[in-house]
Amino acid sequence: MTSQPRQSSSQRGVPMSTTGSTLADILERVLDKGIVIAGDISVSVGSTELLNIRIRLLVASVDKAKEIGINWWESDPYLSSHARELAESNQKLLEEVRHLQQEVRSLKAAQE
């Protein structure tokens, strides 16, 4: 049995933390895979909790967010003109329904 000399991790191609990566490479990896940061902050005096804050942060590309089912920006009226139009249309329809309900009530009252 012959023994072979041991190779260092850099000779085997294992990435080390000293391997250079540009900020663009790191950002591309984070956006491609996504990253979740979660934490809770609680302020208490004695046994009385005064403040509780839950922080949840997701950093991902738009494509990755859509892939996992997150697309709130598409319906946010402050970010989408189409959503704003839908909100205005919805408000007009609600007003019309209220008006029609009032008319139905008055017709029922007239029949009685």
N, C-alpha and C positions, 0 to 999 in steps of 0.2 A: 504494500500500500504506500503510495507516494503522497507526500503532503504538499499542498500548494500554498504559496504565500497568501496571507490574508489581505484582502483588498480593503482600502479605506472606504468610507461611505461615499466620498466624492468620486472615487473611481468606479463604484457600482452604479452611479447615476441617481442616488437617493438625494432628493432636494433637501438642502439645509436652510436654516433660517438666514444664513448669510448670503444665500443666492439672491441676486438683485432682481427686483420687480419694480416696474414703474408704477406710479399712481394710477395710470390708465389701465394697466393690467389688473391691478387689484380691484378697481372700480368695475371693470368689465366682469370679473369673476363674481363679485358681490351682486351686481344687477342680474347676472345670468342665473345664479342660484337663489338669490334672496337671502336676507338675514333678518331675524326677529330679535328684538331687544325688549325684554319684559322686566318690570320691576314694580314694587309696591313701596310707598312711603307712608309711614304712619307716625303721627305725632300724638303722644299720650302724656298726661300728667297723672301720676299714680296709676290707678286702674281705669281711668276715664280716657277714652279715645277722643281726641279733639278733632283730628283731621286724618282722613285716609285717602290717598291718591293712588290710583292704579294707572300705570304707564305701559302702553303697548305700542311698539314702533316696528313697522315693517318697511324695509328698504329693498326694493326690487324694481326691475324694469316693468314697463307697462305690459309687455307681452307676458311676462312671468305672472304678474298680478292677475291678468285676465285668465291665465291658465289655471290659477288656483281659485278663481271665482270672485275676485275683487274688481269691481268696476264702478265705484260710487261716483267718480268724476264725470261719467257719462250722463248722469241724471242730476247732478248738482247745478241748480239754476245760476249760481255765480260763476261757474266754469264753462257752461255750455249754453249757447244761444238757443239750440233746439229744446233743451230742457226748460229754459225760461219761457219759450213759446208754449210748451206743454203745460207748464204751471199756470200761465195766464188763461189758456183755454179751459183748463180744469176749473179754475176759479169762476169763469163765466158760466160753465155748465152747472156748477153748484148753485150759483145764484138763480139760474133758470129753474132748476129743480125746486128750490125753495119757493119761487114764485108760483110754479104749478101746484105745489102742495097747498099753498094758501088758497088758490082758486078752487081746488077740489074741496077743501074744508068749507069755503063759502057756499059752494054749490050744494054740499050735503046739508048745510045749515038752512039753506033756502027751501030744500025739499021737505024738511021736517016741520 
